[in-house]
Amino acid sequence: MVVHVIMRPNLSSLCVHAKYRSHLDIIASILEATRINALGLHTLMKQSNTSFALFKRYLESIIEIGLMEKETDQDRVLYKATENGLVFLERYHALQQMLVDAKLNGSLGTAQKVPMYVGA
């Protein structure tokens, strides 16, 4: 059986000056800060523009799934994006660009029927 689901895109996430960032936006900002150089905790938190509580929660998850790694340099703990983290960033930026292009072309914002297969 085929069920058609009407999908309406959420354009609020495309707004450049959105009040709230999505989970993916926060993860990308943390990874982007460490794309080139490993950073300490405080610097990384400031560059990703997150509160301490939010930052700690995201950092633990990002390290756990392998997008970032913790390094020790003398007596400092530094954080750096892994290869998987860099791949995530590439795909995140590609998706963002696709959404911006779709918005500019006017193809985003209209309802689309998407077939979904239900049952066996």
C-alpha positions in Angstrom: 0.0 0.0 0.0 1.3 3.5 -0.9 0.5 6.4 1.3 1.2 9.9 0.0 2.5 12.3 2.7 2.3 16.0 2.1 5.7 17.5 3.1 5.9 21.2 3.8 9.4 22.5 4.2 10.2 24.5 7.2 11.7 27.8 5.9 12.5 29.2 9.4 15.7 27.1 9.5 16.9 28.8 6.3 16.8 32.3 7.9 20.3 33.7 8.3 19.3 35.6 11.5 17.3 32.8 13.1 16.9 33.2 16.8 17.5 29.6 17.6 20.1 27.2 16.1 19.3 23.6 15.3 21.2 20.6 16.8 23.1 20.3 13.5 23.9 24.0 13.4 25.4 23.7 17.0 27.4 20.6 16.1 28.7 22.2 12.9 29.8 25.4 14.7 31.7 23.3 17.3 33.4 21.3 14.6 34.1 24.3 12.4 36.0 26.0 15.2 38.4 23.0 15.4 38.6 22.3 11.7 42.2 23.6 11.4 43.6 23.8 14.9 43.1 21.9 18.1 41.6 24.2 20.7 41.2 24.3 24.5 37.8 24.0 26.1 37.2 27.7 26.8 38.3 28.9 23.4 36.3 26.3 21.7 33.2 27.2 23.7 33.6 30.9 22.9 34.2 30.3 19.1 31.2 28.1 18.9 29.0 30.6 20.7 27.5 28.2 23.2 26.8 28.3 26.9 28.9 26.0 29.1 26.1 23.6 30.0 25.0 23.3 26.3 28.6 23.0 25.1 29.5 20.2 27.6 26.4 18.2 26.6 27.2 18.5 22.8 30.9 18.0 23.3 30.5 14.7 25.0 28.1 13.4 22.3 30.4 14.7 19.4 33.4 12.9 20.9 31.3 9.7 21.6 30.2 9.4 18.0 33.7 10.0 16.7 33.3 13.5 15.1 35.9 15.0 17.5 38.8 13.8 19.5 40.5 14.9 22.7 44.3 15.4 22.6 46.7 16.1 25.4 49.5 18.6 24.8 51.8 18.8 27.8 49.3 19.8 30.6 46.5 21.1 28.3 43.5 19.2 26.9 42.8 20.1 23.3 39.9 19.2 21.0 40.1 18.7 17.3 37.7 17.5 14.5 38.4 14.0 13.2 38.2 12.9 9.6 34.6 11.9 10.2 34.0 15.3 11.7 35.4 17.0 8.6 33.2 14.8 6.3 30.2 15.8 8.4 31.1 19.5 7.9 31.4 19.1 4.1 28.0 17.4 3.9 26.5 19.9 6.3 27.7 22.8 4.1 26.6 21.1 0.9 23.1 20.6 2.4 23.0 24.2 3.5 23.9 25.3 0.0 21.3 23.1 -1.6 18.6 24.6 0.7 19.7 28.1 -0.1 19.7 27.4 -3.8 16.3 25.8 -3.6 15.0 28.9 -1.7 16.4 31.2 -4.3 15.0 29.2 -7.2 11.6 29.3 -5.6 11.3 25.5 -5.4 11.3 25.4 -1.6 8.1 26.4 0.2 5.6 24.5 -1.9 4.0 21.3 -0.7 5.3 18.1 -2.3 3.8 14.7 -2.3 6.3 12.1 -1.2 5.3 8.4 -1.5 5.8 6.3 1.6 5.4 2.6 1.5 3.5 1.2 4.5 3.1 -2.4 5.4 4.6 -5.5 4.0 
